[in-house]
Amino acid sequence: KKYPDAHIFNATAMALPELNYSYMLGEIELLLSTGGDEEHRMGVRLLSRYTDQRSLNILLDYLRERSGEAGEIIASVLSILDGRDLLANMSANQVLREIIEKNSSPDIRRAAVR
């Protein structure tokens, strides 16, 4: 922490999902709930590397809290969800329906329909 090295941090952050290091998910969830836009971008980028149910729930919670917002981060989360199997996931269907109903951005609504 005294001498931060961005290269080492990024390499470590990208390696932990490959090792399925679940403790990292808690840290990412905290980052998404308390950080600013830059931290949210980083958290979403890191979550895209996880494929388990907990990471899906974190993404859905993030969207649920921001269903009326538009922007690059929301579009990124919807893009990640586009690659996941959400067919039988009732929570995902509810969140996406809420986005379609509440969001004023046509691009975000279109992404939620996919």
C-alpha positions in Angstrom: 0.0 0.0 0.0 2.9 2.4 0.6 4.2 2.0 -2.9 1.3 0.9 -5.1 2.1 -0.8 -8.4 -0.8 -0.7 -10.8 0.7 -3.5 -12.9 1.0 -5.9 -10.0 -2.5 -5.0 -8.7 -4.1 -5.5 -12.1 -2.3 -8.9 -12.7 -3.4 -10.1 -9.2 -6.9 -8.9 -9.7 -7.2 -10.7 -13.0 -5.6 -13.9 -11.6 -7.9 -14.3 -8.6 -11.0 -15.1 -10.7 -9.1 -17.7 -12.6 -8.4 -19.3 -9.2 -12.0 -19.0 -8.2 -11.0 -16.9 -5.2 -14.5 -16.3 -3.8 -13.3 -13.8 -1.1 -12.6 -11.4 -4.0 -16.4 -11.3 -4.7 -17.1 -9.8 -1.3 -14.5 -7.1 -2.0 -16.0 -6.4 -5.4 -19.5 -6.2 -4.0 -18.2 -3.7 -1.4 -16.5 -1.7 -4.2 -19.8 -1.6 -6.2 -21.8 -0.5 -3.2 -19.5 2.2 -1.8 -17.1 3.3 -4.6 -17.4 6.0 -7.2 -17.8 5.6 -11.0 -14.2 4.5 -11.5 -14.4 1.9 -8.8 -17.7 0.7 -10.3 -16.1 0.3 -13.7 -13.3 -1.7 -12.2 -15.7 -3.8 -10.1 -17.8 -4.6 -13.2 -14.7 -5.4 -15.2 -13.6 -7.8 -12.5 -17.0 -9.4 -12.1 -17.1 -10.1 -15.8 -14.4 -12.7 -15.2 -16.5 -14.7 -12.7 -19.2 -17.1 -13.9 -20.7 -18.4 -10.7 -24.2 -17.7 -9.2 -22.9 -15.3 -6.5 -21.3 -13.0 -9.2 -24.6 -13.1 -11.1 -26.5 -12.1 -7.9 -24.1 -9.2 -7.3 -24.7 -7.9 -10.9 -28.4 -8.2 -10.5 -28.4 -6.4 -7.2 -26.3 -3.6 -8.8 -28.9 -3.3 -11.6 -31.8 -3.5 -9.3 -30.5 -0.5 -7.3 -30.0 1.5 -10.5 -32.8 0.4 -12.8 -33.6 3.9 -13.9 -30.1 5.0 -14.6 -28.4 5.0 -18.0 -24.7 5.0 -18.8 -21.7 3.0 -19.7 -21.6 1.0 -16.5 -25.2 -0.2 -16.8 -24.6 -1.1 -20.4 -21.5 -3.1 -19.4 -23.5 -5.0 -16.8 -26.2 -5.8 -19.3 -23.6 -6.9 -21.8 -22.2 -9.3 -19.2 -25.6 -10.7 -18.5 -26.1 -11.2 -22.2 -23.5 -13.9 -22.1 -25.1 -15.7 -19.1 -27.8 -18.2 -19.1 -30.8 -16.4 -17.5 -33.6 -18.3 -19.0 -34.9 -19.9 -15.7 -33.7 -17.1 -13.4 -36.8 -15.4 -12.0 -34.7 -12.7 -10.3 -33.0 -11.8 -13.5 -36.3 -11.6 -15.4 -37.8 -9.3 -12.7 -34.8 -6.9 -12.8 -34.7 -6.8 -16.6 -38.4 -6.1 -16.7 -38.0 -3.3 -14.1 -35.3 -1.8 -16.3 -37.5 -2.0 -19.4 -40.3 -0.2 -17.5 -38.3 2.4 -15.6 -35.3 3.3 -17.8 -35.6 6.2 -20.2 -32.6 5.3 -22.3 -33.7 3.4 -25.5 -30.3 1.7 -25.7 -30.4 0.4 -22.1 -34.0 -0.8 -22.6 -33.0 -2.5 -25.9 -30.1 -4.2 -24.1 -32.4 -5.4 -21.3 -34.7 -7.0 -23.9 -32.0 -9.2 -25.4 
